[in-house]
Amino acid sequence: MGLLQGRLDSLIGASSGYVESLPKPIHDRVNALRAVQGQHTELETQFHKELYELEKKFSKLYEPLYKRRADIVNGIIEPTPEEIEKGAKIEAEENEPEEGEQEKSGIKEESSEGAEAKNEAAESKAAGNTAKGIPEFWSTALQNHPRLSDLITERDTEALKFLTNISLQYLDGGDAEQQLGFKLIFEFSENPFFENSQLVKTYYYTLTDDPGNMTFHKAEGTEIKWKPDHDLTVTTETKKQRHKATNRTRVIKRTVPAETFFSFFDTITEEQLAESPEMPERVEAEYDLGEEFKEQIIPHAIDWFTGKALSRALSESEFDDEYYDGGFDDEDFEDGEDDNSDGSSDEVLSRSAQNEQPPQCKQQ
Amino acid sequence: MGLLQGRLDSLIGASSGYVESLPKPIHDRVNALRAVQGQHTELETQFHKELYELEKKFSKLYEPLYKRRADIVNGIIEPTPEEIEKGAKIEAEENEPEEGEQEKSGIKEESSEGAEAKNEAAESKAAGNTAKGIPEFWSTALQNHPRLSDLITERDTEALKFLTNISLQYLDGGDAEQQLGFKLIFEFSENPFFENSQLVKTYYYTLTDDPGNMTFHKAEGTEIKWKPDHDLTVTTETKKQRHKATNRTRVIKRTVPAETFFSFFDTITEEQLAESPEMPERVEAEYDLGEEFKEQIIPHAIDWFTGKALSRALSESEFDDEYYDGGFDDEDFEDGEDDNSDGSSDEVLSRSAQNEQPPQCKQQ
């Protein structure tokens, strides 16, 4: 960014000096083009409105399919024999190794983890005949998404097993305030973690007249009503303190912020955005993640569940390292700064430590 | 990419093993979802067709504005007083420093290069009253685009001064073969470099039924008819060879490939794409560059000319280092491998060496 800013400074200097110093007839023509561009911007704004309406229209067309998916996932309906047969054909096609991929799978030997997974699967097989729907459908789909699997801690995984659906809903838009945007609706079954049956994240856009583009405006999240001792946004640190004189130990508990996927439901206000004109990385990551749910996960959830979506994304080079890195910065937690100066020995037991496994572990 | 591939291998293994080992009733439901997804894909394909038509429709609406811009740029018409006045107001708004930017401009002092530029500008001021249109409009706009300014060599700059317009034209699409795509049309006035008055790059897409997305298919470029000794895709290396025995020198000339913006008009065939299933960086860069012309440069050329577009792009963090880096790899030219083994001393004079200034130099 430093390099770019440097270039920008030199460019803005050079450019604005350049334009200002042009002979008047040429300068006038440049200004005329600015006026022509103003008309272009009006059309661009109109384009973005129509694009929004097109997306809304298709969102309605997709709805019955998402409803059917949710009903099958949650065991509310059973699929028809035709659907099963058609899907089995698609599965067979997907599993046919393509040219080039054949070599790859030739190299790969079944790892011991793979064998373990199969044993687990065999165990679940017995239970499967009575299980409803597709257990852990959404949590598996999210875990197979590289950016999300980096955000989801082991503790989150337990809570996400109760996720029964994710859906998209466009805001009405078109009113006087041009309130455009969309809601991501996460539905949960009764669970030990929080009271809410729905967690909603709403993204708001405005159509700016500057580049005629939509601009991310603010994002509102549902406040999560955590059940006692199940708040995933904190961890409890337990410190043992030994008093030098008496030699007695006491246990001090305190909560510290923890990384969790559920911070996705934090609200980002206009004020927060206004205070950071350079749009901090966190906000950009939030925005990207919203787009990812909207464009990838909700429309193609089954392909994330089976892993097909990731292999497609990789083969199309649709994501690069930046995509993979996630975007959420590791926050530097103040790690148990010692504010008792009596020289006692501390032992910090952080529950969040167990979450700091390399992301690969989550796939097994 | 290595890391990702590693994860992908483990994921595909884990996932496909996982799905296959699911109890039959659950496996059947997974397959039913694959069938539901098939219906979704059909709708997605329809969405992309309608989006393409929407873009085409607006392309037609923008056309009169682009025509007027081209006419003003090339001195075919003079702007109206109303346009000039309206544009002057926009200029005044653009030059009002925003909060935060004020500080920046306070720090910046006029550099000696800036003063030099002003002197040059003063000289051109006298000529300006007779100049037609806006001289060097397009070459300046392209030079102000970070990715393009990295691709444009000093020799290219001379040729690009004859660029009079860049326009976009959508392919008809909708026919039996679903031939979708667009043409970028570069128009040139009579110039010493090549015979062509138009250089065209055509991008072809297909609507794949896999993710319902458009896929880059092939790209055709106009063959450039270079005038003698003006082919920018090569440089002439001159070697002096001194014969050990006779002590006589002889001069050997040979042409070697040179980096040039004009390689943008190379054709990329389906065969080339098929041979490289991982879509090499070069092809991806070509594709990105086409999108950049389509979405940024043609629609907002005046803002690239004045530098406004770059400052906007930076403030919106719309481009990152990857964007800035360009994408075209530096090709390793074989630099004058010595194949005469008579031990003569060589002096390689490469014309391309003068192009290897840091990109910053191009902005001054």
Contacts between the chains, C-beta under 8 A, distances in Angstrom:
chain1	res1	chain2	res2	distance
A	1	B	321	7.8
A	3	B	324	7.5
A	4	B	146	7.4
A	4	B	314	6.2
A	4	B	321	7.8
A	4	B	324	5.8
A	5	B	314	7.3
A	6	B	360	7.9
A	7	B	146	6.8
A	7	B	359	7.6
A	7	B	360	6.5
A	7	B	363	7.2
A	8	B	310	6.2
A	8	B	311	6.1
A	8	B	314	5.3
A	9	B	104	7.3
A	9	B	108	6.3
A	10	B	360	6.5
A	10	B	363	5.6
A	10	B	364	7.7
A	11	B	144	6.3
A	11	B	307	5.3
A	11	B	310	6.0
A	11	B	311	8.0
A	11	B	363	5.5
A	12	B	307	5.4
A	12	B	310	7.9
A	12	B	311	5.7
A	13	B	108	6.4
A	13	B	110	7.7
A	13	B	111	7.5
A	13	B	114	6.0
A	14	B	113	7.9
A	14	B	114	7.1
A	14	B	117	6.4
A	14	B	307	7.6
A	14	B	363	5.4
A	14	B	364	6.4
A	15	B	144	6.4
A	15	B	306	5.9
A	15	B	307	3.1
A	16	B	95	6.8
A	16	B	306	7.3
A	16	B	307	6.5
A	17	B	114	5.9
A	17	B	117	6.1
A	17	B	118	6.5
A	17	B	121	7.6
A	18	B	117	6.7
A	18	B	121	6.8
A	18	B	140	7.8
A	19	B	91	8.0
A	19	B	305	7.8
A	19	B	306	5.4
A	21	B	117	7.6
A	21	B	118	5.7
A	21	B	121	3.4
A	21	B	122	7.1
A	21	B	125	7.2
A	22	B	121	7.0
A	22	B	124	7.7
A	22	B	125	7.7
A	22	B	128	6.5
A	23	B	124	6.8
A	23	B	125	4.6
A	23	B	126	7.7
A	23	B	127	7.4
A	23	B	128	2.2
A	23	B	129	5.8
A	23	B	131	7.1
A	24	B	128	7.4
A	24	B	129	7.7
A	25	B	128	6.2
A	25	B	129	5.9
A	25	B	131	7.4
A	26	B	128	5.2
A	26	B	131	6.3
A	26	B	134	5.7
A	26	B	135	7.2
A	28	B	79	6.6
A	28	B	84	4.7
A	28	B	87	7.9
A	29	B	72	5.3
A	29	B	73	7.6
A	29	B	78	7.7
A	29	B	79	5.9
A	29	B	133	6.6
A	29	B	134	5.1
A	30	B	87	7.3
A	30	B	134	6.2
A	30	B	302	7.2
A	30	B	305	7.2
A	30	B	306	7.1
A	31	B	79	7.9
A	31	B	83	7.5
A	31	B	84	5.3
A	31	B	86	7.8
A	31	B	87	2.9
A	31	B	88	5.0
A	31	B	90	7.3
A	31	B	91	5.7
A	32	B	72	5.7
A	32	B	79	3.2
A	32	B	80	7.6
A	32	B	83	4.0
A	32	B	84	5.4
A	32	B	87	5.3
A	33	B	69	5.8
A	33	B	72	6.2
A	33	B	73	7.5
A	33	B	87	6.9
A	33	B	134	7.6
A	33	B	301	7.9
A	33	B	302	4.1
A	33	B	305	7.7
A	34	B	86	7.7
A	34	B	87	3.8
A	34	B	90	4.4
A	34	B	91	6.2
A	34	B	94	8.0
A	34	B	302	6.0
A	34	B	306	7.9
A	35	B	79	7.7
A	35	B	82	7.8
A	35	B	83	4.4
A	35	B	84	7.6
A	35	B	86	4.0
A	35	B	87	4.1
A	35	B	90	6.8
A	36	B	65	5.5
A	36	B	68	5.6
A	36	B	69	5.5
A	36	B	72	7.6
A	36	B	83	7.0
A	36	B	302	7.5
A	37	B	90	7.9
A	37	B	300	7.0
A	37	B	302	5.0
A	37	B	303	6.8
A	38	B	86	6.9
A	38	B	90	6.4
A	39	B	65	5.8
A	40	B	62	6.3
A	40	B	65	5.2
A	40	B	299	6.7
A	40	B	300	7.9
A	43	B	58	6.5
A	43	B	61	5.4
A	43	B	62	6.2
A	43	B	65	7.7
A	44	B	58	8.0
A	44	B	299	7.2
A	46	B	58	7.8
A	47	B	54	7.3
A	47	B	58	4.7
A	50	B	54	5.9
A	51	B	51	7.3
A	51	B	54	6.5
A	54	B	47	7.3
A	54	B	50	6.0
A	54	B	51	6.4
A	54	B	54	6.2
A	58	B	43	6.5
A	58	B	44	7.9
A	58	B	46	7.8
A	58	B	47	4.7
A	61	B	43	5.4
A	62	B	40	6.3
A	62	B	43	6.2
A	65	B	36	5.5
A	65	B	39	5.8
A	65	B	40	5.1
A	65	B	43	7.7
A	68	B	36	5.6
A	69	B	33	5.8
A	69	B	36	5.5
A	72	B	29	5.3
A	72	B	32	5.7
A	72	B	33	6.1
A	72	B	36	7.6
A	73	B	29	7.6
A	73	B	33	7.5
A	78	B	29	7.6
A	79	B	28	6.6
A	79	B	29	5.9
A	79	B	31	7.9
A	79	B	32	3.1
A	79	B	35	7.7
A	80	B	32	7.5
A	82	B	35	7.8
A	83	B	31	7.5
A	83	B	32	4.0
A	83	B	35	4.4
A	83	B	36	7.0
A	84	B	28	4.7
A	84	B	31	5.3
A	84	B	32	5.4
A	84	B	35	7.6
A	86	B	31	7.9
A	86	B	34	7.7
A	86	B	35	4.0
A	86	B	38	6.9
A	87	B	28	7.9
A	87	B	30	7.3
A	87	B	31	2.9
A	87	B	32	5.3
A	87	B	33	6.9
A	87	B	34	3.8
A	87	B	35	4.1
A	88	B	31	5.0
A	90	B	31	7.3
A	90	B	34	4.4
A	90	B	35	6.8
A	90	B	37	7.9
A	90	B	38	6.4
A	91	B	19	8.0
A	91	B	31	5.6
A	91	B	34	6.2
A	94	B	34	7.9
A	95	B	16	6.9
A	99	B	277	7.9
A	100	B	277	5.8
A	104	B	9	7.4
A	108	B	9	6.0
A	108	B	13	6.4
A	110	B	13	7.5
A	111	B	10	7.8
A	111	B	13	7.1
A	113	B	14	7.6
A	114	B	13	5.8
A	114	B	14	7.0
A	114	B	17	5.7
A	117	B	14	6.3
A	117	B	17	5.9
A	117	B	18	6.4
A	117	B	21	7.5
A	118	B	17	6.4
A	118	B	21	5.6
A	121	B	17	7.6
A	121	B	18	6.8
A	121	B	21	3.4
A	121	B	22	6.9
A	122	B	21	7.1
A	124	B	22	7.6
A	124	B	23	6.7
A	125	B	21	7.3
A	125	B	22	7.7
A	125	B	23	4.6
A	126	B	23	7.7
A	127	B	23	7.4
A	128	B	22	6.5
A	128	B	23	2.1
A	128	B	24	7.3
A	128	B	25	6.1
A	128	B	26	5.1
A	129	B	23	5.8
A	129	B	24	7.8
A	129	B	25	6.0
A	131	B	23	7.1
A	131	B	25	7.4
A	131	B	26	6.3
A	133	B	26	8.0
A	133	B	29	6.6
A	134	B	26	5.7
A	134	B	29	5.2
A	134	B	30	6.2
A	134	B	33	7.6
A	135	B	26	7.2
A	140	B	18	7.8
A	144	B	11	6.3
A	144	B	15	6.4
A	146	B	4	7.5
A	146	B	7	6.9
A	210	B	312	7.2
A	211	B	300	7.2
A	211	B	312	6.4
A	215	B	316	8.0
A	277	B	99	7.9
A	277	B	100	6.1
A	277	B	315	7.2
A	278	B	315	7.5
A	278	B	317	7.1
A	279	B	316	7.5
A	279	B	317	5.7
A	284	B	317	6.3
A	299	B	40	6.7
A	299	B	44	7.2
A	300	B	37	7.0
A	300	B	40	7.9
A	300	B	211	7.3
A	301	B	33	8.0
A	302	B	30	7.2
A	302	B	33	4.2
A	302	B	34	6.0
A	302	B	36	7.5
A	302	B	37	5.0
A	303	B	37	6.8
A	305	B	19	7.8
A	305	B	30	7.2
A	305	B	33	7.7
A	306	B	15	5.8
A	306	B	16	7.3
A	306	B	19	5.4
A	306	B	30	7.1
A	306	B	34	7.9
A	307	B	11	5.3
A	307	B	12	5.4
A	307	B	14	7.6
A	307	B	15	3.1
A	307	B	16	6.5
A	310	B	8	6.3
A	310	B	11	6.0
A	310	B	12	7.8
A	311	B	8	6.1
A	311	B	11	7.9
A	311	B	12	5.7
A	312	B	210	7.2
A	312	B	211	6.4
A	314	B	4	6.1
A	314	B	5	7.3
A	314	B	8	5.3
A	315	B	277	7.2
A	315	B	278	7.5
A	316	B	215	7.9
A	316	B	279	7.6
A	317	B	278	7.0
A	317	B	279	5.6
A	317	B	284	6.3
A	320	B	322	6.7
A	321	B	1	7.9
A	321	B	4	7.8
A	322	B	320	6.7
A	322	B	322	6.7
A	324	B	3	7.6
A	324	B	4	5.9
A	359	B	7	7.8
A	360	B	7	6.7
A	360	B	10	6.6
A	363	B	7	7.2
A	363	B	10	5.5
A	363	B	11	5.6
A	363	B	14	5.4
A	364	B	10	7.8
A	364	B	14	6.6
